[in-house]
């Protein structure tokens, strides 16, 4: 994987993580936690996708291009 794609993955991953944290603090997530004990599916997917994209991007940056 070349460096520009890896850097884009890192940036997209960080944006998704931030959006996931914002969604986890939203009113709908608060109601979901009140009744089910868990945040909304949207916040969970944003956090998981952001974490995965960031890890893959950082791995590509660390590995470098051949």
Secondary structure, DSSP 4 states (H G I P E B T S, - for coil): --HHHHHHHHHHHHHHHHHHHHHHTSHHHHHHHHHHSS--HHHHHHHHHHHHHHHHHHHHHHH---
